[in-house]
Amino acid sequence: MNLEQAAKQLEALGNPTRLAIYRTLVRAGHAGLPVGQVQDRLGIAASTLSHHLHRLILTGLVTQERHATSLICRAVYPAMNDLVGFLVNECCADAGCVGTSTAA
């Protein structure tokens, strides 16, 4: 992952509504959720949900797939893992403590 892509994804997740949507989809697992269920769980208007989902889709964090009359939303787990990896892969690299734990 490059810095620009990570910045775009982090910017998208920096909005509380989008973060709540994303966390809901991550919790849903690989099966995802129909848009209506996401809307019901979060209690947000359909137009608001559509706007925020579009932003998450543009950054590659979420996909949508039509099944008959339902629109299924899914978190893209490889994208999530890449973003988390980008943030932590070089943890403490300059401090010389890679691989050590400082848990209290």
N, CA, C and O atoms as a DFTB+ gen file, in Angstrom:
416 C
 N C O
     1  1       0.845      -1.176       0.000
     2  2       0.000       0.000       0.000
     3  2       0.887       1.233       0.000
     4  3       1.924       1.274       0.661
     5  1       0.458       2.235      -0.754
     6  2       1.241       3.469      -0.772
     7  2       0.615       4.508       0.153
     8  3      -0.523       4.366       0.600
     9  1       1.374       5.535       0.420
    10  2       0.967       6.576       1.356
    11  2      -0.326       7.262       0.913
    12  3      -1.194       7.539       1.740
    13  1      -0.458       7.534      -0.379
    14  2      -1.648       8.221      -0.885
    15  2      -2.912       7.395      -0.674
    16  3      -3.937       7.924      -0.243
    17  1      -2.842       6.106      -0.975
    18  2      -4.011       5.235      -0.784
    19  2      -4.375       5.138       0.694
    20  3      -5.553       5.199       1.046
    21  1      -3.383       4.990       1.553
    22  2      -3.646       4.923       2.992
    23  2      -4.296       6.213       3.472
    24  3      -5.230       6.175       4.273
    25  1      -3.813       7.352       2.993
    26  2      -4.369       8.645       3.397
    27  2      -5.828       8.768       2.970
    28  3      -6.649       9.271       3.736
    29  1      -6.165       8.316       1.761
    30  2      -7.545       8.374       1.280
    31  2      -8.465       7.493       2.129
    32  3      -9.576       7.893       2.478
    33  1      -7.993       6.303       2.453
    34  2      -8.815       5.402       3.259
    35  2      -8.981       5.936       4.681
    36  3     -10.074       5.873       5.245
    37  1      -7.913       6.455       5.256
    38  2      -8.006       7.015       6.603
    39  2      -8.902       8.244       6.626
    40  3      -9.640       8.460       7.587
    41  1      -8.841       9.051       5.568
    42  2      -9.721      10.216       5.477
    43  2     -11.183       9.775       5.442
    44  3     -12.033      10.356       6.117
    45  1     -11.466       8.740       4.648
    46  2     -12.840       8.230       4.568
    47  2     -13.312       7.725       5.923
    48  3     -14.458       7.958       6.307
    49  1     -12.444       7.040       6.646
    50  2     -12.808       6.493       7.951
    51  2     -12.792       7.551       9.049
    52  3     -13.226       7.285      10.170
    53  1     -12.296       8.748       8.739
    54  2     -12.235       9.829       9.716
    55  2     -13.582      10.459      10.004
    56  3     -13.700      11.257      10.934
    57  1     -14.597      10.122       9.235
    58  2     -15.943      10.621       9.481
    59  2     -16.660       9.638      10.407
    60  3     -16.666       8.439      10.128
    61  1     -17.264      10.109      11.498
    62  2     -17.903       9.180      12.451
    63  2     -18.982       8.294      11.836
    64  3     -19.099       7.125      12.202
    65  1     -19.767       8.831      10.912
    66  2     -20.822       8.023      10.284
    67  2     -20.213       6.934       9.418
    68  3     -20.643       5.782       9.474
    69  1     -19.211       7.290       8.613
    70  2     -18.572       6.277       7.762
    71  2     -17.858       5.228       8.607
    72  3     -17.870       4.045       8.269
    73  1     -17.248       5.648       9.683
    74  2     -16.580       4.682      10.561
    75  2     -17.598       3.721      11.166
    76  3     -17.335       2.522      11.267
    77  1     -18.745       4.232      11.564
    78  2     -19.799       3.363      12.116
    79  2     -20.304       2.389      11.056
    80  3     -20.525       1.215      11.353
    81  1     -20.489       2.860       9.828
    82  2     -20.923       1.985       8.734
    83  2     -19.880       0.898       8.503
    84  3     -20.213      -0.282       8.395
    85  1     -18.625       1.303       8.428
    86  2     -17.552       0.351       8.158
    87  2     -17.449      -0.701       9.267
    88  3     -17.316      -1.892       8.987
    89  1     -17.510      -0.263      10.502
    90  2     -17.434      -1.208      11.626
    91  2     -18.612      -2.181      11.598
    92  3     -18.449      -3.358      11.918
    93  1     -19.786      -1.703      11.220
    94  2     -20.958      -2.564      11.111
    95  2     -20.736      -3.636      10.045
    96  3     -21.086      -4.800      10.241
    97  1     -20.155      -3.235       8.924
    98  2     -19.896      -4.201       7.851
    99  2     -18.772      -5.166       8.210
   100  3     -18.830      -6.341       7.846
   101  1     -17.766      -4.697       8.908
   102  2     -16.688      -5.583       9.359
   103  2     -17.259      -6.629      10.310
   104  3     -16.917      -7.808      10.218
   105  1     -18.118      -6.205      11.214
   106  2     -18.733      -7.135      12.165
   107  2     -19.629      -8.154      11.469
   108  3     -19.793      -9.273      11.955
   109  1     -20.209      -7.770      10.334
   110  2     -21.149      -8.644       9.628
   111  2     -20.474      -9.854       8.995
   112  3     -21.136     -10.852       8.710
   113  1     -19.180      -9.779       8.775
   114  2     -18.471     -10.901       8.172
   115  2     -18.537     -10.872       6.661
   116  3     -19.010      -9.908       6.060
   117  1     -18.055     -11.943       6.058
   118  2     -17.930     -12.016       4.602
   119  2     -19.267     -12.002       3.875
   120  3     -19.322     -11.636       2.701
   121  1     -20.337     -12.389       4.541
   122  2     -21.658     -12.380       3.903
   123  2     -22.162     -10.961       3.673
   124  3     -22.969     -10.723       2.774
   125  1     -21.692     -10.028       4.478
   126  2     -22.124      -8.643       4.338
   127  2     -23.540      -8.446       4.846
   128  3     -24.115      -9.314       5.503
   129  1     -24.085      -7.283       4.525
   130  2     -25.435      -6.933       4.950
   131  2     -26.169      -6.210       3.828
   132  3     -25.560      -5.454       3.071
   133  1     -27.472      -6.439       3.717
   134  2     -28.260      -5.616       2.802
   135  2     -28.262      -4.165       3.288
   136  3     -28.188      -3.906       4.489
   137  1     -28.346      -3.241       2.362
   138  2     -28.337      -1.818       2.696
   139  2     -29.397      -1.493       3.748
   140  3     -29.143      -0.720       4.672
   141  1     -30.578      -2.080       3.605
   142  2     -31.658      -1.815       4.557
   143  2     -31.300      -2.195       5.984
   144  3     -31.673      -1.497       6.926
   145  1     -30.579      -3.294       6.147
   146  2     -30.173      -3.702       7.496
   147  2     -29.126      -2.762       8.075
   148  3     -29.141      -2.469       9.270
   149  1     -28.217      -2.289       7.226
   150  2     -27.232      -1.310       7.695
   151  2     -27.970      -0.055       8.151
   152  3     -27.672       0.500       9.208
   153  1     -28.922       0.381       7.359
   154  2     -29.707       1.566       7.689
   155  2     -30.453       1.372       9.011
   156  3     -30.451       2.263       9.860
   157  1     -31.082       0.225       9.186
   158  2     -31.825      -0.051      10.420
   159  2     -30.907      -0.106      11.639
   160  3     -31.240       0.433      12.694
   161  1     -29.761      -0.753      11.497
   162  2     -28.847      -0.890      12.631
   163  2     -28.286       0.452      13.078
   164  3     -28.065       0.679      14.267
   165  1     -28.059       1.337      12.117
   166  2     -27.438       2.619      12.454
   167  2     -28.445       3.754      12.595
   168  3     -28.109       4.816      13.121
   169  1     -29.669       3.544      12.135
   170  2     -30.695       4.566      12.266
   171  2     -30.396       5.835      11.481
   172  3     -30.612       6.942      11.974
   173  1     -29.898       5.671      10.254
   174  2     -29.600       6.839       9.430
   175  2     -30.462       6.823       8.170
   176  3     -30.912       5.770       7.721
   177  1     -30.679       8.003       7.615
   178  2     -31.509       8.140       6.422
   179  2     -30.856       7.432       5.231
   180  3     -29.631       7.338       5.150
   181  1     -31.679       6.941       4.320
   182  2     -31.188       6.218       3.148
   183  2     -30.247       7.082       2.314
   184  3     -29.220       6.596       1.839
   185  1     -30.585       8.350       2.132
   186  2     -29.733       9.228       1.318
   187  2     -28.377       9.464       1.990
   188  3     -27.351       9.539       1.314
   189  1     -28.376       9.578       3.298
   190  2     -27.125       9.748       4.049
   191  2     -26.273       8.497       3.938
   192  3     -25.065       8.578       3.712
   193  1     -26.903       7.339       4.098
   194  2     -26.185       6.073       3.989
   195  2     -25.594       5.915       2.598
   196  3     -24.440       5.509       2.456
   197  1     -26.360       6.226       1.587
   198  2     -25.884       6.107       0.210
   199  2     -24.657       6.981      -0.032
   200  3     -23.687       6.543      -0.651
   201  1     -24.702       8.200       0.451
   202  2     -23.573       9.126       0.302
   203  2     -22.309       8.561       0.960
   204  3     -21.239       8.556       0.351
   205  1     -22.434       8.095       2.181
   206  2     -21.271       7.599       2.917
   207  2     -20.766       6.275       2.351
   208  3     -19.557       6.050       2.302
   209  1     -21.669       5.399       1.925
   210  2     -21.235       4.146       1.305
   211  2     -20.456       4.421       0.024
   212  3     -19.452       3.764      -0.250
   213  1     -20.917       5.384      -0.755
   214  2     -20.218       5.731      -1.998
   215  2     -18.767       6.111      -1.713
   216  3     -17.860       5.708      -2.441
   217  1     -18.558       6.867      -0.679
   218  2     -17.193       7.285      -0.318
   219  2     -16.339       6.085       0.091
   220  3     -15.168       6.008      -0.279
   221  1     -16.907       5.160       0.840
   222  2     -16.175       3.957       1.254
   223  2     -15.884       3.053       0.063
   224  3     -14.836       2.408       0.014
   225  1     -16.800       3.001      -0.893
   226  2     -16.597       2.197      -2.101
   227  2     -15.477       2.793      -2.946
   228  3     -14.628       2.064      -3.459
   229  1     -15.474       4.121      -3.092
   230  2     -14.436       4.789      -3.894
   231  2     -13.028       4.534      -3.362
   232  3     -12.071       4.487      -4.135
   233  1     -12.900       4.370      -2.052
   234  2     -11.573       4.140      -1.459
   235  2     -11.209       2.661      -1.399
   236  3     -10.113       2.312      -0.962
   237  1     -12.126       1.779      -1.837
   238  2     -11.826       0.351      -1.879
   239  2     -12.030      -0.387      -0.570
   240  3     -11.597      -1.530      -0.428
   241  1     -12.686       0.258       0.389
   242  2     -12.912      -0.387       1.683
   243  2     -14.193      -1.217       1.716
   244  3     -14.338      -2.110       2.551
   245  1     -15.121      -0.920       0.807
   246  2     -16.429      -1.576       0.793
   247  2     -16.794      -1.904      -0.658
   248  3     -16.422      -1.181      -1.582
   249  1     -17.523      -3.000      -0.839
   250  2     -18.100      -3.327      -2.138
   251  2     -19.608      -3.465      -1.985
   252  3     -20.123      -3.678      -0.887
   253  1     -20.300      -3.340      -3.106
   254  2     -21.736      -3.588      -3.147
   255  2     -22.018      -4.560      -4.284
   256  3     -21.392      -4.512      -5.343
   257  1     -22.971      -5.435      -4.033
   258  2     -23.352      -6.417      -5.048
   259  2     -24.861      -6.610      -4.992
   260  3     -25.436      -6.798      -3.921
   261  1     -25.486      -6.560      -6.148
   262  2     -26.936      -6.733      -6.201
   263  2     -27.281      -8.216      -6.246
   264  3     -26.728      -8.971      -7.046
   265  1     -28.210      -8.624      -5.372
   266  2     -28.774      -9.967      -5.361
   267  2     -30.282      -9.800      -5.461
   268  3     -30.940      -9.423      -4.490
   269  1     -30.821     -10.079      -6.627
   270  2     -32.249      -9.879      -6.898
   271  2     -32.607      -8.433      -6.572
   272  3     -32.143      -7.515      -7.248
   273  1     -33.424      -8.223      -5.547
   274  2     -33.832      -6.856      -5.204
   275  2     -33.012      -6.257      -4.063
   276  3     -33.244      -5.113      -3.672
   277  1     -32.070      -7.006      -3.531
   278  2     -31.257      -6.514      -2.408
   279  2     -29.890      -6.052      -2.883
   280  3     -29.303      -6.634      -3.795
   281  1     -29.402      -5.013      -2.259
   282  2     -28.061      -4.518      -2.500
   283  2     -27.228      -4.878      -1.273
   284  3     -27.450      -4.340      -0.188
   285  1     -26.270      -5.791      -1.444
   286  2     -25.467      -6.307      -0.333
   287  2     -24.161      -5.516      -0.246
   288  3     -23.451      -5.348      -1.238
   289  1     -23.868      -5.044       0.940
   290  2     -22.621      -4.314       1.191
   291  2     -21.681      -5.212       1.983
   292  3     -22.094      -5.920       2.901
   293  1     -20.409      -5.165       1.606
   294  2     -19.391      -5.983       2.283
   295  2     -18.137      -5.168       2.534
   296  3     -17.737      -4.348       1.707
   297  1     -17.526      -5.401       3.674
   298  2     -16.199      -4.846       3.934
   299  2     -15.205      -5.631       3.091
   300  3     -15.340      -6.844       2.927
   301  1     -14.215      -4.940       2.560
   302  2     -13.153      -5.595       1.788
   303  2     -12.022      -5.884       2.780
   304  3     -11.203      -5.014       3.076
   305  1     -11.993      -7.101       3.278
   306  2     -11.033      -7.453       4.330
   307  2      -9.575      -7.336       3.903
   308  3      -8.757      -6.901       4.714
   309  1      -9.207      -7.697       2.684
   310  2      -7.809      -7.489       2.291
   311  2      -7.406      -6.011       2.346
   312  3      -6.279      -5.689       2.723
   313  1      -8.325      -5.113       1.969
   314  2      -8.030      -3.683       2.043
   315  2      -7.861      -3.254       3.495
   316  3      -6.973      -2.461       3.811
   317  1      -8.706      -3.772       4.376
   318  2      -8.599      -3.457       5.802
   319  2      -7.261      -3.952       6.348
   320  3      -6.574      -3.232       7.073
   321  1      -6.899      -5.176       5.998
   322  2      -5.637      -5.741       6.478
   323  2      -4.443      -4.968       5.932
   324  3      -3.458      -4.766       6.642
   325  1      -4.523      -4.534       4.677
   326  2      -3.440      -3.736       4.100
   327  2      -3.290      -2.403       4.833
   328  3      -2.173      -1.965       5.107
   329  1      -4.408      -1.765       5.147
   330  2      -4.350      -0.476       5.845
   331  2      -3.776      -0.634       7.248
   332  3      -2.911       0.139       7.660
   333  1      -4.251      -1.625       7.970
   334  2      -3.729      -1.867       9.324
   335  2      -2.241      -2.223       9.247
   336  3      -1.441      -1.742      10.050
   337  1      -1.880      -3.060       8.285
   338  2      -0.475      -3.414       8.101
   339  2       0.380      -2.212       7.788
   340  3       1.488      -2.081       8.308
   341  1      -0.126      -1.329       6.939
   342  2       0.603      -0.110       6.591
   343  2       0.899       0.710       7.848
   344  3       1.968       1.307       7.972
   345  1      -0.053       0.730       8.770
   346  2       0.107       1.520       9.991
   347  2       1.065       0.882      10.994
   348  3       1.762       1.590      11.721
   349  1       1.104      -0.442      11.039
   350  2       1.877      -1.088      12.104
   351  2       3.144      -1.814      11.656
   352  3       3.973      -2.166      12.495
   353  1       3.310      -2.043      10.369
   354  2       4.446      -2.845       9.910
   355  2       5.802      -2.295      10.320
   356  3       6.735      -3.060      10.563
   357  1       5.917      -1.009      10.396
   358  2       7.206      -0.420      10.743
   359  2       7.214       0.159      12.151
   360  3       8.000       1.056      12.460
   361  1       6.349      -0.351      12.987
   362  2       6.279       0.120      14.361
   363  2       7.643      -0.013      15.034
   364  3       8.243      -1.088      15.036
   365  1       8.110       1.061      15.590
   366  2       9.370       1.115      16.345
   367  2      10.604       0.834      15.494
   368  3      11.677       0.598      16.049
   369  1      10.492       0.851      14.178
   370  2      11.615       0.511      13.301
   371  2      12.832       1.395      13.564
   372  3      13.962       0.909      13.546
   373  1      12.617       2.659      13.802
   374  2      13.726       3.566      14.049
   375  2      14.236       3.503      15.491
   376  3      15.313       4.016      15.797
   377  1      13.469       2.880      16.360
   378  2      13.864       2.780      17.752
   379  2      14.634       1.489      18.039
   380  3      15.178       1.317      19.130
   381  1      14.678       0.587      17.061
   382  2      15.426      -0.661      17.235
   383  2      14.726      -1.669      18.109
   384  3      15.367      -2.565      18.656
   385  1      13.399      -1.538      18.254
   386  2      12.684      -2.478      19.139
   387  2      11.653      -3.287      18.383
   388  3      10.654      -3.689      18.979
   389  1      11.844      -3.544      17.116
   390  2      10.886      -4.294      16.307
   391  2      10.688      -5.686      16.914
   392  3      11.647      -6.394      17.223
   393  1       9.428      -6.050      17.072
   394  2       9.121      -7.385      17.574
   395  2       9.094      -7.506      19.080
   396  3       8.874      -8.598      19.605
   397  1       9.315      -6.407      19.792
   398  2       9.264      -6.465      21.243
   399  2       7.952      -5.939      21.738
   400  3       7.333      -5.094      21.092
   401  1       7.524      -6.418      22.859
   402  2       6.248      -5.996      23.442
   403  2       6.522      -5.147      24.668
   404  3       7.393      -5.445      25.486
   405  1       5.742      -4.074      24.764
   406  2       5.869      -3.210      25.927
   407  2       4.564      -3.184      26.694
   408  3       4.256      -2.196      27.360
   409  1       3.788      -4.262      26.609
   410  2       2.502      -4.330      27.284
   411  2       2.701      -4.303      28.795
   412  3       3.607      -4.929      29.345
   413  1       1.817      -3.554      29.436
   414  2       1.912      -3.420      30.896
   415  2       1.106      -4.480      31.586
   416  3       1.067      -4.524      32.815
